[in-house]
Amino acid sequence: PDLTGHEKFALGSVKYNISRIHVTAVELPSASISLLPGSGIKLVIGNASLTINMNWNIRTWMFKDSGRGTVHISKVFVTAIFSTPLDSTGPTSISLTSCRTTSGDIDIKLNGKN
């Protein structure tokens, strides 16, 4: 979905719109899943990266501009624990018990066309 909003600053407000968001690359060089006896599943993803392309538009009382942008997020580490209750009376369910995510680098490139 598009991201639209506005922020207020001392010199006025800024309206922005980020649209046509597309994930163009995902790398998971290190991923593992392990069973936690009696409690669930542990997912560990290490040193992952993600690239996103988008259109952007910004407007203030003084100027407006728009263009294309790329966001590259790298050195992403995720640890998630999922619980799988053993209940034979219904369908199997999985719920997220805990999740920890860190990212090392974020590179944002905005190319204006106005």
Secondary structure, DSSP 4 states (H G I P E B T S, - for coil): --EEEEEEETTEEEEEEEEEEEEEEEE-SEEEEEEETTTEEEEEEEEEEEEEEEEEEEE-SS-EEEEEEEEEEEEEEEEEEEE----TTS----EEEEEEEE--EEEEEEEE--
